[in-house]
């Protein structure tokens, strides 16, 4: 027996002493990959998120954000940075006209179309990922040749990205861990996307220095990974039990029953004014962020911050906006037990004050502060809107309500971007327009939101 044991330990695989160094080397080589991967998996699957499937959605959303930022880096370098400012403005306007205008027409169709696929949400998310992977390859040729295929391919990427976002919003309620609020769950998903975007952005910029195609190759790999990850979500994602379609028209009638009797089905307006007022306030914030992205991109390229290049100036504003967005997401989870109407009224008032201040005392620091406050308000306002939908919208129509609200918010962003590209590059004038956008949304919704907060709950959410 002793001889057997000696031979087993000293056979082909070598002795334990010989294998020891090889194991150490293998661990050292694997740890830079497996170590962070284990840490990410531990964070995304904490507090029951692993058991419910939310952790897998967080990871999928991170891959989605990283792929989108790779494509953004490639397109921005091609359409925006590669030509003089005047020509860039015309090219971006052409880009907006060819991609955003059709998207504005398609966006209202996305929600109803996806409502017809309640049993195929994983397949829909995978299709959105795979479509962007293939379109990234098309774009990799277009960014070098400057061919016209750039614009329809970019439109396809945009539509697929928004379709993914709509489905993801509808999926989250199906993956809530025990004792998780919808606000907390959305905070986790959003933070996962933000962290992945923050990591992928400098990687994409580095790949851009290697060659114009390389960020798009990176996007291709990420979206193929996302296609695979979509099918790892739990099967309950595809379950439509207890769901129905949320309609924006309160008086929409459908024919049901053996006698084809018209009956009303619940829509967003029939479940309380708090949701529609919160949606309008969030639309104003989203319109502002779309405006700031395009207006400040050209303004800071033409008139960069004192002592800084145009690229550095844009980077400062981008980092400020991203930081504000991340802080808003964290604060949203912390404030999950507070009244969401009050939060929305407060953040819109905050961003309105920042916009007015930046318009009156125009300067580099105030522009960066406005970007940070806008990012903060967008994150916190959206999480509060999610909480209101959870509280006021019956489960029968809740997932559809998320799809419809997300579509409207994306359309608002498109409208803001169009305004930003059309205005002359005069800082105080542009930020005055920004303040007017937010003021319109705040004045139109503040009374309704405060009235809902005073009622203290979904008592006004009567379904007829």
SVG drawing of the C-alpha trace seen along z (x, -y; Angstrom):
<svg xmlns="http://www.w3.org/2000/svg" viewBox="-74 -86 83 88">
<polyline fill="none" stroke="black" stroke-width="0.4" points="0.0,0.0 2.9,-2.3 4.4,-1.6 1.1,-2.3 0.7,-5.6 4.3,-6.6 3.6,-5.7 0.3,-7.6 2.0,-10.7 5.0,-10.4 3.6,-9.1 3.1,-10.9 1.7,-14.0 4.9,-14.3 5.2,-14.5 3.3,-16.8 6.4,-18.9 6.7,-19.2 3.1,-20.0 3.1,-22.7 5.0,-25.3 2.9,-24.7 -0.3,-25.2 1.1,-28.4 2.0,-29.7 -1.4,-28.7 -3.2,-30.5 -1.0,-33.6 -2.0,-33.6 -5.7,-32.9 -6.2,-35.3 -6.2,-38.6 -9.2,-37.2 -10.9,-34.9 -10.4,-37.2 -12.3,-40.2 -14.9,-37.9 -15.6,-36.3 -15.8,-39.7 -18.3,-40.9 -20.4,-37.8 -20.4,-38.1 -21.6,-41.7 -24.2,-41.2 -25.6,-38.1 -25.8,-39.5 -28.9,-39.7 -30.9,-37.1 -30.2,-38.6 -28.5,-35.4 -31.4,-33.2 -34.0,-35.4 -32.1,-35.9 -31.6,-39.6 -27.8,-39.1 -27.8,-37.7 -29.8,-40.7 -27.3,-43.1 -24.4,-41.4 -26.3,-41.4 -27.0,-45.1 -23.3,-45.7 -22.4,-44.0 -25.1,-46.0 -23.7,-49.3 -20.1,-48.4 -21.1,-47.5 -23.1,-50.7 -20.3,-52.9 -17.9,-51.2 -20.2,-52.0 -20.6,-55.6 -16.8,-56.1 -16.5,-54.9 -19.3,-57.0 -18.3,-60.1 -14.8,-59.9 -16.1,-59.4 -19.0,-61.9 -17.9,-64.5 -14.1,-64.7 -12.8,-63.9 -13.8,-67.1 -13.9,-70.9 -16.6,-72.2 -18.9,-73.7 -18.7,-70.5 -19.2,-68.4 -22.3,-70.2 -23.8,-69.6 -22.8,-65.9 -24.3,-65.5 -27.5,-67.2 -27.6,-64.8 -26.9,-61.9 -29.8,-63.1 -32.1,-63.5 -31.4,-60.1 -31.4,-58.1 -33.4,-60.0 -36.3,-61.1 -37.2,-57.5 -36.6,-56.4 -39.1,-59.0 -41.6,-57.3 -40.6,-53.8 -40.4,-54.4 -44.2,-54.4 -44.4,-51.1 -41.7,-49.4 -43.8,-49.1 -46.9,-47.7 -44.8,-45.3 -43.0,-43.9 -46.4,-43.6 -47.2,-40.9 -44.1,-39.0 -44.7,-38.4 -43.5,-34.8 -40.3,-35.7 -38.5,-38.3 -35.3,-36.4 -35.4,-35.9 -36.2,-39.6 -33.2,-40.7 -31.0,-38.2 -32.2,-39.4 -31.5,-43.1 -28.0,-42.0 -27.3,-39.9 -28.6,-42.7 -26.2,-45.2 -23.3,-42.7 -23.9,-42.3 -24.5,-46.0 -21.2,-46.7 -19.5,-44.8 -21.3,-46.8 -20.2,-50.0 -16.6,-48.8 -16.4,-49.1 -18.5,-52.3 -16.3,-54.3 -13.3,-53.6 -14.9,-54.1 -17.4,-56.8 -20.1,-54.9 -23.8,-55.8 -24.4,-52.5 -23.2,-54.2 -26.6,-55.9 -29.0,-53.0 -26.7,-50.9 -26.6,-53.5 -30.4,-53.7 -30.6,-50.0 -28.2,-50.1 -30.3,-52.8 -33.6,-51.0 -32.1,-47.7 -30.7,-49.5 -34.0,-51.1 -35.8,-47.8 -33.5,-46.1 -34.1,-48.9 -37.8,-48.6 -37.7,-44.8 -35.3,-45.1 -37.7,-47.5 -40.5,-45.0 -38.3,-42.1 -37.1,-43.7 -40.4,-43.1 -40.2,-39.4 -36.8,-39.1 -37.3,-40.9 -35.7,-39.1 -37.5,-38.8 -37.8,-42.1 -36.5,-44.0 -38.3,-47.1 -38.4,-47.9 -36.4,-51.1 -33.6,-49.1 -33.6,-46.5 -33.5,-49.2 -30.7,-51.0 -28.6,-47.8 -29.2,-47.2 -28.4,-50.9 -25.3,-50.9 -24.1,-47.8 -24.5,-49.5 -22.8,-52.6 -19.8,-50.8 -19.4,-48.8 -19.7,-51.9 -17.1,-53.7 -14.7,-50.8 -15.4,-50.4 -15.2,-54.0 -11.4,-54.3 -10.9,-50.9 -12.9,-52.0 -10.8,-55.2 -7.6,-53.1 -8.9,-50.9 -9.8,-54.0 -6.1,-54.9 -5.3,-51.5 -7.7,-51.9 -11.2,-53.3 -12.6,-49.7 -11.3,-48.3 -14.0,-49.8 -16.6,-48.2 -14.8,-44.9 -14.9,-45.2 -18.7,-46.0 -19.2,-42.9 -17.6,-40.6 -19.6,-42.2 -22.9,-41.9 -22.3,-38.3 -21.6,-37.6 -24.8,-39.5 -26.7,-37.3 -25.6,-34.2 -26.2,-35.8 -29.8,-36.7 -30.7,-33.0 -29.2,-32.4 -32.0,-34.5 -34.5,-32.4 -37.5,-31.0 -39.9,-33.1 -38.8,-36.1 -40.9,-34.7 -43.9,-34.2 -46.9,-36.5 -49.0,-35.2 -51.1,-38.1 -50.1,-40.6 -52.0,-42.8 -51.3,-45.7 -51.1,-49.3 -52.5,-51.9 -51.8,-55.6 -55.4,-56.4 -57.7,-56.2 -60.8,-55.5 -59.4,-52.8 -62.0,-50.1 -61.6,-46.5 -64.0,-43.8 -64.1,-40.8 -66.5,-38.0 -68.9,-36.0 -71.2,-38.9 -68.3,-41.2 -69.2,-43.7 -67.0,-46.8 -65.1,-46.9 -62.4,-49.3 -59.0,-48.0 -56.7,-49.8 -54.3,-52.4 -51.8,-54.7 -54.2,-57.6 -56.8,-55.4 -54.4,-54.4 -53.8,-57.8 -52.5,-61.2 -49.3,-60.7 -47.8,-58.4 -48.6,-60.7 -47.3,-63.8 -44.2,-61.9 -43.7,-60.8 -44.1,-64.4 -41.5,-65.7 -39.1,-62.9 -39.7,-63.7 -38.6,-67.3 -35.4,-66.0 -34.7,-63.6 -35.3,-66.3 -32.8,-68.5 -30.1,-65.8 -30.5,-65.2 -30.2,-68.9 -27.1,-69.3 -25.3,-66.4 -25.6,-67.9 -25.4,-71.6 -22.4,-71.3 -20.6,-69.0 -20.5,-71.7 -20.2,-74.6 -17.2,-73.2 -15.5,-72.1 -15.8,-75.7 -15.1,-77.4 -13.3,-75.0 -12.8,-75.6 -10.0,-78.0 -6.6,-76.3 -8.1,-73.0 -8.5,-71.4 -11.9,-70.6 -11.5,-66.9 -10.5,-67.5 -13.4,-70.0 -15.9,-67.5 -14.3,-64.8 -14.7,-67.0 -18.4,-67.6 -19.0,-63.9 -17.3,-62.7 -19.4,-65.3 -22.6,-64.0 -21.6,-60.3 -20.7,-61.0 -24.0,-62.8 -25.9,-59.9 -24.1,-57.4 -24.7,-59.4 -28.4,-59.8 -28.7,-56.0 -27.1,-55.4 -29.2,-58.0 -32.3,-56.6 -31.7,-53.3 -31.2,-55.0 -34.4,-57.0 -36.5,-54.1 -38.9,-54.4 -39.6,-58.1 -42.5,-59.7 -41.4,-59.5 -43.6,-62.5 -41.6,-64.8 -38.3,-63.5 -39.3,-64.2 -40.5,-67.8 -37.3,-68.4 -34.9,-67.1 -36.6,-69.0 -36.5,-72.2 -32.8,-71.5 -31.9,-71.1 -34.0,-74.2 -32.1,-76.2 -28.8,-74.9 -29.8,-75.7 -30.9,-79.3 -27.7,-79.9 -25.5,-78.5 -27.4,-80.7 -27.1,-83.9 -23.5,-83.4 -22.2,-81.4 -18.9,-79.7 -17.0,-76.5 -17.5,-75.4 -21.2,-76.1 -21.6,-74.2 -19.9,-71.1 -22.1,-71.6 -25.2,-71.7 -24.2,-68.5 -23.6,-66.8 -27.0,-68.0 -28.8,-66.9 -27.3,-63.4 -28.2,-63.3 -31.8,-64.4 -32.2,-62.0 -31.2,-59.0 -33.1,-59.9 -36.2,-61.1 -36.4,-57.8 -36.0,-55.7 -38.9,-57.6 -41.0,-57.2 -40.3,-53.4 -41.5,-53.5 -44.7,-55.3 -45.4,-52.7 -44.8,-50.0 -47.1,-51.6 -49.9,-52.9 -50.1,-50.6 -51.8,-47.3 -49.7,-44.2 -52.0,-43.4 -50.5,-46.1 -47.3,-47.0 -44.7,-45.5 -46.4,-47.1 -46.4,-50.4 -42.6,-50.3 -42.3,-49.6 -44.6,-52.5 -43.0,-55.0 -39.5,-54.1 -40.5,-54.7 -41.9,-58.2 -38.7,-59.1 -36.5,-58.1 -38.6,-60.3 -38.1,-63.2 -34.4,-62.7 -34.6,-62.8 -36.5,-66.1 -34.0,-67.6 -31.1,-66.6 -32.8,-68.1 -33.2,-71.4 -29.6,-71.4 -28.3,-70.8 -30.5,-73.6 -29.5,-76.5 -26.6,-78.9 -23.5,-78.3 -24.2,-81.0 -23.7,-79.7 -26.1,-81.9 -28.8,-81.6 -28.5,-77.8 -28.7,-77.4 -31.6,-79.7 -33.4,-77.4 -32.4,-74.5 -33.9,-76.3 -37.1,-76.9 -37.4,-73.2 -37.1,-72.2 -39.4,-75.1 -42.1,-74.0 -42.0,-70.4 -41.8,-71.5 -44.7,-74.0 -46.9,-71.6 -46.5,-68.8 -45.7,-70.3 -49.2,-70.8 -50.3,-67.3 -47.4,-65.6 -47.8,-67.5 -51.5,-66.7 -50.7,-63.1 -48.1,-63.2 -50.6,-64.8 -53.0,-61.9 -50.3,-59.6 -50.6,-56.6 -52.4,-55.0 -55.8,-56.0 -56.2,-57.9 -55.2,-54.9 -58.7,-53.7 -59.1,-51.4 -62.3,-51.6"/>
</svg>
